[in-house]
Protein backbone atom coordinates (compact mmCIF):
# COMPACT_ATOMS: atom_id res chain seq x y z
CA UNK A 1 0.00 0.00 0.00
CA UNK A 2 1.24 3.51 -0.80
CA UNK A 3 1.04 6.56 1.42
CA UNK A 4 -2.11 7.22 3.43
CA UNK A 5 -4.20 10.20 2.35
CA UNK A 6 -7.16 10.73 4.69
CA UNK A 7 -10.28 12.40 3.33
CA UNK A 8 -9.95 15.11 5.97
CA UNK A 9 -7.34 15.62 8.70
CA UNK A 10 -8.60 17.62 11.67
CA UNK A 11 -5.86 16.37 13.96
CA UNK A 12 -3.03 17.94 11.94
CA UNK A 13 -4.86 21.28 11.95
CA UNK A 14 -5.39 21.04 15.70
CA UNK A 15 -1.70 20.41 16.28
CA UNK A 16 -0.86 23.64 14.43
CA UNK A 17 -3.06 25.78 16.72
CA UNK A 18 -3.08 23.58 19.82
CA UNK A 19 -1.49 26.09 22.20
CA UNK A 20 -3.85 28.92 21.23
CA UNK A 21 -6.98 26.79 21.21
CA UNK A 22 -6.25 25.13 24.54
CA UNK A 23 -5.57 28.51 26.13
CA UNK A 24 -8.90 29.96 24.91
CA UNK A 25 -10.91 26.90 25.94
CA UNK A 26 -9.30 26.95 29.39
CA UNK A 27 -10.11 30.65 29.68
CA UNK A 28 -13.81 29.91 29.16
CA UNK A 29 -13.73 27.08 31.68
CA UNK A 30 -11.94 29.20 34.29
CA UNK A 31 -14.37 32.09 33.79
CA UNK A 32 -17.38 29.74 33.95
CA UNK A 33 -19.04 31.95 31.30
CA UNK A 34 -20.37 28.93 29.42
CA UNK A 35 -23.48 30.41 27.82
CA UNK A 36 -23.69 33.80 26.04
CA UNK A 37 -20.32 34.81 27.47
CA UNK A 38 -17.60 37.20 26.21
CA UNK A 39 -16.20 34.59 23.79
CA UNK A 40 -19.56 34.44 22.00
CA UNK A 41 -19.87 38.23 21.81
CA UNK A 42 -16.35 38.53 20.40
CA UNK A 43 -16.99 35.91 17.73
CA UNK A 44 -20.30 37.46 16.71
CA UNK A 45 -18.67 40.87 16.27
CA UNK A 46 -15.60 39.56 14.44
CA UNK A 47 -17.47 37.16 12.16
CA UNK A 48 -19.98 39.84 11.17
CA UNK A 49 -17.07 42.06 10.24
CA UNK A 50 -15.41 39.21 8.35
CA UNK A 51 -18.58 38.72 6.29
CA UNK A 52 -18.87 42.47 5.63
CA UNK A 53 -22.15 42.45 7.54
CA UNK A 54 -23.42 44.45 10.51
CA UNK A 55 -24.78 41.65 12.69
CA UNK A 56 -24.06 38.04 13.55
CA UNK A 57 -26.11 35.87 15.90
CA UNK A 58 -24.43 32.70 17.09
CA UNK A 59 -26.74 29.68 17.29
CA UNK A 60 -26.53 25.98 18.06
CA UNK A 61 -25.79 24.69 14.54
CA UNK A 62 -26.13 25.44 10.85
CA UNK A 63 -29.50 23.75 10.49
CA UNK A 64 -30.94 25.91 13.26
CA UNK A 65 -29.45 28.98 11.59
CA UNK A 66 -31.53 28.32 8.47
CA UNK A 67 -34.71 27.62 10.44
CA UNK A 68 -34.27 30.62 12.74
CA UNK A 69 -33.58 33.02 9.87
CA UNK A 70 -36.71 31.93 8.03
CA UNK A 71 -38.86 31.93 11.13
CA UNK A 72 -37.63 35.44 11.96
CA UNK A 73 -38.70 36.44 8.45
CA UNK A 74 -42.21 35.13 9.21
CA UNK A 75 -41.92 32.38 6.62
CA UNK A 76 -44.43 29.67 7.46
CA UNK A 77 -47.51 27.69 6.46
CA UNK A 78 -48.85 28.69 3.05
CA UNK A 79 -45.49 30.00 1.86
CA UNK A 80 -43.09 28.46 -0.65
CA UNK A 81 -39.31 28.66 -0.57
CA UNK A 82 -37.23 27.89 -3.66
CA UNK A 83 -33.94 26.04 -3.33
CA UNK A 84 -31.85 23.35 -5.04
CA UNK A 85 -32.21 19.54 -5.02
CA UNK A 86 -28.43 19.23 -4.87
CA UNK A 87 -27.67 19.96 -1.24
CA UNK A 88 -27.64 18.39 2.22
CA UNK A 89 -31.13 17.81 3.62
CA UNK A 90 -30.64 20.51 6.29
CA UNK A 91 -31.39 23.12 3.60
CA UNK A 92 -34.82 21.75 2.74
CA UNK A 93 -35.54 20.34 6.19
CA UNK A 94 -35.37 23.82 7.69
CA UNK A 95 -37.93 25.08 5.18
CA UNK A 96 -40.33 22.31 6.16
CA UNK A 97 -39.78 23.04 9.86
CA UNK A 98 -41.25 26.51 9.38
CA UNK A 99 -44.35 24.98 7.81
CA UNK A 100 -43.48 26.30 4.33
CA UNK A 101 -43.32 24.17 1.18
CA UNK A 102 -40.01 23.13 -0.41
CA UNK A 103 -39.83 24.04 -4.12
CA UNK A 104 -36.83 22.74 -6.05
CA UNK A 105 -35.05 24.11 -9.12
CA UNK A 106 -32.58 22.03 -11.14
CA UNK A 107 -28.86 22.80 -11.11
CA UNK A 108 -26.42 24.39 -13.51
CA UNK A 109 -24.43 21.52 -15.12
CA UNK A 110 -21.15 23.40 -14.72
CA UNK A 111 -21.33 24.88 -11.24
CA UNK A 112 -23.72 22.32 -9.62
CA UNK A 113 -25.45 25.27 -7.94
CA UNK A 114 -29.03 26.37 -8.62
CA UNK A 115 -29.70 27.14 -12.31
CA UNK A 116 -30.62 30.83 -12.25
CA UNK A 117 -32.32 30.50 -15.65
CA UNK A 118 -34.90 28.10 -14.23
CA UNK A 119 -35.90 29.95 -11.08
CA UNK A 120 -38.64 32.23 -12.43
CA UNK A 121 -40.69 29.39 -13.89
CA UNK A 122 -41.10 28.02 -10.33
CA UNK A 123 -42.24 31.30 -8.76
CA UNK A 124 -45.92 31.45 -7.75
CA UNK A 125 -48.07 33.81 -5.70
CA UNK A 126 -47.05 31.75 -2.64
CA UNK A 127 -43.30 32.11 -3.15
CA UNK A 128 -41.78 33.99 -0.21
CA UNK A 129 -38.03 33.46 -0.54
CA UNK A 130 -35.10 32.14 -2.56
CA UNK A 131 -32.58 29.98 -0.72
CA UNK A 132 -29.44 29.58 -2.88
CA UNK A 133 -26.72 27.24 -1.64
CA UNK A 134 -23.02 27.98 -2.17
CA UNK A 135 -22.31 24.27 -2.59
CA UNK A 136 -18.86 22.75 -2.11
CA UNK A 137 -17.49 26.26 -1.49
CA UNK A 138 -18.47 27.47 -4.98
CA UNK A 139 -20.47 30.74 -4.84
CA UNK A 140 -23.91 30.68 -6.43
CA UNK A 141 -24.53 33.21 -9.23
CA UNK A 142 -25.88 35.95 -6.97
CA UNK A 143 -26.48 38.87 -9.37
CA UNK A 144 -29.33 37.21 -11.29
CA UNK A 145 -30.68 35.69 -8.07
CA UNK A 146 -30.87 39.14 -6.47
CA UNK A 147 -32.41 40.61 -9.62
CA UNK A 148 -35.13 37.95 -9.64
CA UNK A 149 -35.78 38.49 -5.94
CA UNK A 150 -36.13 42.24 -6.44
CA UNK A 151 -38.42 41.79 -9.45
CA UNK A 152 -40.77 39.47 -7.54
CA UNK A 153 -40.37 41.05 -4.09
CA UNK A 154 -38.80 37.94 -2.56
CA UNK A 155 -36.49 37.45 0.40
CA UNK A 156 -33.05 35.90 -0.12
CA UNK A 157 -31.42 33.59 2.40
CA UNK A 158 -27.90 32.40 1.57
CA UNK A 159 -26.90 28.90 2.68
CA UNK A 160 -23.19 29.45 3.31
CA UNK A 161 -22.57 26.25 5.27
CA UNK A 162 -19.81 25.16 2.89
CA UNK A 163 -18.48 28.51 1.76
CA UNK A 164 -16.89 30.49 4.60
CA UNK A 165 -14.81 33.22 2.97
CA UNK A 166 -15.72 32.51 -0.66
CA UNK A 167 -16.14 35.61 -2.81
CA UNK A 168 -18.46 36.59 -5.66
CA UNK A 169 -17.32 39.66 -7.60
CA UNK A 170 -14.95 40.58 -4.76
CA UNK A 171 -17.66 40.41 -2.07
CA UNK A 172 -17.77 37.63 0.49
CA UNK A 173 -20.74 35.31 0.44
CA UNK A 174 -23.00 36.06 3.33
CA UNK A 175 -23.16 39.74 2.43
CA UNK A 176 -25.70 39.49 -0.42
CA UNK A 177 -28.97 38.21 0.98
CA UNK A 178 -31.42 39.44 3.59
CA UNK A 179 -29.74 36.85 5.79
CA UNK A 180 -26.98 34.28 5.47
CA UNK A 181 -26.63 31.06 7.42
CA UNK A 182 -23.40 29.33 8.41
CA UNK A 183 -22.53 25.97 9.89
CA UNK A 184 -19.36 25.52 11.93
CA UNK A 185 -19.53 21.73 12.02
CA UNK A 186 -15.99 20.42 12.71
CA UNK A 187 -15.21 19.48 9.10
CA UNK A 188 -16.16 22.88 7.64
CA UNK A 189 -13.56 25.37 6.40
CA UNK A 190 -14.22 27.24 9.64
CA UNK A 191 -15.11 24.45 12.01
CA UNK A 192 -15.76 24.31 15.74
CA UNK A 193 -15.06 21.27 17.93
CA UNK A 194 -18.74 20.36 18.03
CA UNK A 195 -21.96 21.75 16.62
CA UNK A 196 -22.23 25.51 16.08
CA UNK A 197 -23.81 27.92 13.63
CA UNK A 198 -24.63 31.56 12.94
CA UNK A 199 -27.02 33.89 11.14
CA UNK A 200 -25.47 36.96 9.52
CA UNK A 201 -27.47 39.97 8.36
CA UNK A 202 -27.45 43.74 7.86
CA UNK A 203 -30.98 44.03 9.27
CA UNK A 204 -30.90 44.99 12.94
CA UNK A 205 -34.52 44.00 13.61
CA UNK A 206 -34.01 40.62 11.94
CA UNK A 207 -30.86 39.95 13.99
CA UNK A 208 -32.74 40.86 17.17
CA UNK A 209 -35.60 38.54 16.28
CA UNK A 210 -33.26 35.64 15.48
CA UNK A 211 -31.56 36.18 18.85
CA UNK A 212 -34.93 36.29 20.58
CA UNK A 213 -36.30 33.11 18.99
CA UNK A 214 -33.04 31.26 19.61
CA UNK A 215 -33.25 31.99 23.34
CA UNK A 216 -36.77 30.86 24.17
CA UNK A 217 -38.33 33.96 22.63
CA UNK A 218 -36.56 36.22 25.11
CA UNK A 219 -34.13 39.11 25.04
CA UNK A 220 -34.55 39.72 28.78
CA UNK A 221 -34.42 36.94 31.35
CA UNK A 222 -37.86 35.55 32.15
CA UNK A 223 -39.55 38.01 29.78
CA UNK A 224 -40.71 35.98 26.76
CA UNK A 225 -42.16 37.83 23.80
CA UNK A 226 -43.01 34.58 22.02
CA UNK A 227 -42.42 30.85 22.14
CA UNK A 228 -38.95 30.20 20.81
CA UNK A 229 -36.38 27.43 20.89
CA UNK A 230 -33.11 26.78 22.69
CA UNK A 231 -30.31 27.22 20.15
CA UNK A 232 -27.38 29.24 21.45
CA UNK A 233 -23.75 29.24 20.42
CA UNK A 234 -21.72 27.52 23.12
CA UNK A 235 -18.93 29.63 24.63
CA UNK A 236 -16.34 26.85 24.28
CA UNK A 237 -17.14 26.53 20.58
CA UNK A 238 -16.96 30.31 20.19
CA UNK A 239 -13.49 30.24 21.79
CA UNK A 240 -12.33 27.69 19.22
CA UNK A 241 -13.83 29.74 16.40
CA UNK A 242 -12.16 32.92 17.65
CA UNK A 243 -8.78 31.26 17.20
CA UNK A 244 -9.62 29.66 13.86
CA UNK A 245 -11.07 32.84 12.36
CA UNK A 246 -7.56 34.32 12.37
CA UNK A 247 -6.40 31.55 10.02
CA UNK A 248 -9.40 31.05 7.73
CA UNK A 249 -8.07 33.12 4.82
CA UNK A 250 -4.71 31.37 5.00
CA UNK A 251 -6.39 27.96 5.07
CA UNK A 252 -8.75 28.86 2.22
CA UNK A 253 -5.78 29.98 0.12
CA UNK A 254 -4.19 26.57 0.68
CA UNK A 255 -7.41 24.84 -0.35
CA UNK A 256 -7.56 26.92 -3.53
CA UNK A 257 -3.93 26.10 -4.33
CA UNK A 258 -4.59 22.40 -3.72
CA UNK A 259 -7.65 22.48 -5.97
CA UNK A 260 -5.67 24.07 -8.79
CA UNK A 261 -2.96 21.44 -8.37
CA UNK A 262 -5.63 18.76 -8.74
CA UNK A 263 -7.00 20.55 -11.81
CA UNK A 264 -3.58 20.66 -13.46
CA UNK A 265 -2.77 17.02 -12.77
CA UNK A 266 -6.19 15.75 -13.86
CA UNK A 267 -6.78 17.99 -16.88
CA UNK A 268 -5.58 15.40 -19.40
CA UNK A 269 -7.05 12.35 -17.69
CA UNK A 270 -9.77 11.04 -19.98
CA UNK A 271 -13.13 10.55 -18.33
CA UNK A 272 -12.55 13.01 -15.49
CA UNK A 273 -14.43 16.33 -15.24
CA UNK A 274 -12.85 18.72 -12.75
CA UNK A 275 -14.66 21.60 -10.96
CA UNK A 276 -15.69 24.70 -12.88
CA UNK A 277 -15.13 28.14 -11.40
CA UNK A 278 -17.75 30.73 -12.28
CA UNK A 279 -16.18 33.92 -13.67
CA UNK A 280 -15.70 36.55 -10.97
CA UNK A 281 -15.75 34.05 -8.12
CA UNK A 282 -13.10 32.82 -5.73
CA UNK A 283 -14.19 29.43 -4.38
CA UNK A 284 -12.91 28.03 -1.10
CA UNK A 285 -13.22 24.32 -1.95
CA UNK A 286 -14.86 22.88 1.11
CA UNK A 287 -15.00 19.82 -1.11
CA UNK A 288 -13.10 18.95 -4.29
CA UNK A 289 -15.57 17.06 -6.44
CA UNK A 290 -14.97 15.41 -9.81
CA UNK A 291 -17.28 13.61 -12.22
CA UNK A 292 -16.50 10.12 -13.53
CA UNK A 293 -18.58 7.36 -15.09
CA UNK A 294 -17.26 4.52 -12.90
CA UNK A 295 -17.64 6.15 -9.50
CA UNK A 296 -18.09 3.03 -7.37
CA UNK A 297 -15.15 1.28 -8.99
CA UNK A 298 -12.92 4.34 -8.62
CA UNK A 299 -13.93 4.83 -5.00
CA UNK A 300 -13.07 1.22 -4.22
CA UNK A 301 -9.63 1.50 -5.86
CA UNK A 302 -8.87 4.76 -4.05
CA UNK A 303 -9.80 3.15 -0.73
CA UNK A 304 -7.60 0.15 -1.47
CA UNK A 305 -4.69 2.56 -1.99
CA UNK A 306 -5.30 4.28 1.36
CA UNK A 307 -6.98 7.33 -0.17
CA UNK A 308 -10.07 8.69 1.55
CA UNK A 309 -13.03 9.60 -0.66
CA UNK A 310 -16.74 10.32 -0.36
CA UNK A 311 -19.96 11.05 -2.25
CA UNK A 312 -21.69 14.40 -1.70
CA UNK A 313 -24.46 13.58 -2.39
CA UNK A 314 -25.55 10.15 -3.71
CA UNK A 315 -29.17 11.24 -4.23
CA UNK A 316 -30.94 14.46 -5.11
CA UNK A 317 -33.35 15.56 -2.38
CA UNK A 318 -36.47 14.61 -4.33
CA UNK A 319 -35.19 11.03 -4.70
CA UNK A 320 -35.16 10.44 -0.95
CA UNK A 321 -37.98 8.72 0.98
CA UNK A 322 -38.32 11.86 3.11
CA UNK A 323 -39.66 13.77 0.10
CA UNK A 324 -41.93 11.18 -1.46
CA UNK A 325 -44.82 13.36 -0.30
CA UNK A 326 -43.82 16.02 -2.85
CA UNK A 327 -44.74 13.58 -5.63
CA UNK A 328 -41.67 14.39 -7.72
CA UNK A 329 -40.81 11.53 -10.04
CA UNK A 330 -37.52 10.40 -11.53
CA UNK A 331 -36.64 12.82 -14.31
CA UNK A 332 -38.06 15.87 -12.54
CA UNK A 333 -34.56 17.33 -12.17
CA UNK A 334 -32.45 15.57 -14.83
CA UNK A 335 -29.22 17.52 -14.34
CA UNK A 336 -29.12 16.99 -10.57
CA UNK A 337 -30.09 13.34 -11.00
CA UNK A 338 -27.33 12.66 -13.54
CA UNK A 339 -24.74 14.53 -11.50
CA UNK A 340 -25.59 12.64 -8.31
CA UNK A 341 -24.63 9.36 -9.99
CA UNK A 342 -21.24 10.53 -11.25
CA UNK A 343 -19.62 12.63 -8.54
CA UNK A 344 -16.93 11.61 -6.10
CA UNK A 345 -15.16 13.82 -3.56
CA UNK A 346 -11.39 13.63 -3.21
CA UNK A 347 -9.26 14.53 -0.17
CA UNK A 348 -9.32 18.30 0.42
CA UNK A 349 -7.96 20.26 3.37
CA UNK A 350 -5.30 22.97 3.87
CA UNK A 351 -2.65 20.56 5.14
CA UNK A 352 -2.81 18.35 2.04
CA UNK A 353 0.67 18.16 0.48
CA UNK A 354 1.56 18.26 -3.20
CA UNK A 355 2.99 14.74 -3.01
CA UNK A 356 -0.31 13.50 -1.55
CA UNK A 357 -2.25 15.14 -4.37
CA UNK A 358 0.13 13.63 -6.93
CA UNK A 359 -0.42 10.20 -5.40
CA UNK A 360 -4.21 10.63 -5.57
CA UNK A 361 -4.07 11.76 -9.21
CA UNK A 362 -1.71 8.94 -10.22
CA UNK A 363 -4.10 6.46 -8.64
CA UNK A 364 -7.05 7.97 -10.50
CA UNK A 365 -5.19 7.89 -13.82
CA UNK A 366 -4.33 4.22 -13.41
CA UNK A 367 -7.87 3.36 -12.29
CA UNK A 368 -10.04 5.09 -14.90
C-alpha positions, 0 to 999 in steps of 0.5 A, spaced: 500 500 500 502 507 498 502 513 502 495 514 506 491 520 504 485 521 509 479 524 506 480 530 511 485 531 517 482 535 523 488 532 527 493 535 523 490 542 523 489 542 531 496 540 532 498 547 528 493 551 533 493 547 539 497 552 544 492 557 542 486 553 542 487 550 549 488 557 552 482 559 549 478 553 551 481 553 558 479 561 559 472 559 558 472 554 563 476 558 568 471 564 567 465 559 567 461 563 562 459 557 558 453 560 555 452 567 552 459 569 554 464 574 552 467 569 547 460 568 544 460 576 543 467 577 540 466 571 535 459 574 533 462 581 532 468 579 528 465 574 524 460 579 522 465 584 520 469 578 516 462 577 512 462 584 511 455 584 515 453 588 521 450 583 525 451 576 527 447 571 531 451 565 534 446 559 534 446 551 536 448 549 529 447 550 521 440 547 520 438 551 526 441 557 523 436 556 516 430 555 520 431 561 525 432 566 519 426 563 516 422 563 522 424 570 523 422 572 516 415 570 518 416 564 513 411 559 514 404 555 512 402 557 506 409 560 503 413 556 498 421 557 498 425 555 492 432 552 493 436 546 489 435 539 489 443 538 490 444 539 497 444 536 504 437 535 507 438 541 512 437 546 507 430 543 505 428 540 512 429 547 515 424 550 510 419 544 512 420 546 519 417 553 518 411 549 515 413 552 508 413 548 502 419 546 499 420 548 491 426 545 487 429 548 481 434 544 477 442 545 477 447 548 472 451 543 469 457 546 470 457 549 477 452 544 480 449 550 484 441 552 482 440 554 475 438 561 475 435 561 468 430 556 471 428 559 477 422 564 475 418 558 472 417 556 479 415 562 482 408 562 484 403 567 488 405 563 494 413 564 493 416 567 499 423 566 498 429 564 494 434 559 498 441 559 494 446 554 496 453 555 495 455 548 494 462 545 495 465 552 497 463 554 490 459 561 490 452 561 487 450 566 481 448 571 486 447 577 481 441 574 477 438 571 483 438 578 487 435 581 480 429 575 480 428 576 488 427 584 487 423 583 481 418 578 484 419 582 491 422 575 494 427 574 500 433 571 499 437 567 504 444 564 503 446 557 505 453 558 506 454 552 510 460 550 505 463 557 503 466 560 509 470 566 505 468 565 498 467 571 494 463 573 488 465 579 484 470 581 490 464 580 495 464 575 500 458 570 500 453 572 506 453 579 504 448 578 499 442 576 501 437 578 507 440 573 511 446 568 510 446 562 514 453 558 516 454 551 519 461 551 523 460 543 524 468 540 525 469 538 518 467 545 515 472 550 512 471 554 519 469 548 524 468 548 531 469 542 535 462 540 536 456 543 533 455 551 532 452 555 527 450 563 525 445 567 522 449 573 519 445 579 516 445 587 515 438 588 518 438 589 525 430 587 527 431 581 523 438 579 527 434 581 534 428 577 532 433 571 530 436 572 537 430 572 541 427 566 537 433 562 539 433 563 546 426 561 548 423 567 545 426 572 550 431 578 550 430 579 557 431 573 562 424 571 564 420 576 559 418 571 553 415 575 547 413 569 544 415 561 544 422 560 541 427 554 541 433 553 545 439 554 540 445 558 542 452 558 540 456 555 546 462 559 549 467 553 548 465 553 541 466 560 540 473 560 543 475 555 538 472 559 532 475 565 535 482 562 534 480 559 527 477 565 524 484 568 524 487 563 520 481 562 515 483 566 509 490 562 509 487 555 510 482 557 504 488 559 500 491 553 501 485 549 499 484 553 492 492 552 491 490 544 492 484 544 488 488 548 482 494 542 483 488 537 482 486 541 476 492 541 473 494 534 474 487 531 472 486 535 466 488 530 461 485 524 464 480 522 460 473 521 463 474 526 469 471 532 469 474 537 474 470 543 478 468 549 474 469 556 477 464 561 475 467 567 472 468 573 478 468 568 483 473 565 488 471 558 491 474 556 497 473 548 496 470 545 502 470 539 497 473 537 491 468 534 487 470 530 480 465 527 475 466 520 472 462 514 469 465 509 474 464 512 481 463 506 485 469 502 482 474 508 482 472 509 490 473 502 491 480 503 488 482 509 491 480 506 498 484 500 497 490 505 496 489 508 502 486 514 499 479 517 503 473 519 498 466 520 499 460 522 495 456 528 496 451 527 495 448 520 492 441 522 491 438 528 489 433 531 495 427 529 491 429 522 490 429 520 498 424 517 501 423 523 506 420 527 500 416 522 497 410 526 499 412 532 494 410 527 488 416 528 484 418 523 479 424 520 476 426 525 471 423 531 474 430 534 475 435 531 470 441 535 471 441 533 478 439 526 478 445 525 472 450 529 477 448 525 483 450 518 480 457 521 477 460 525 482 466 523 487 469 527 492 477 527 493 481 529 499 481 536 500 484 540 506 489 545 507 494 541 510 494 536 504 501 536 500 503 536 493 505 529 493 499 527 496 495 530 491 500 527 486 499 520 489 491 521 488 491 523 481 496 517 479 491 512 482 485 515 478 489 515 472 491 508 473 484 506 475 479 510 470 
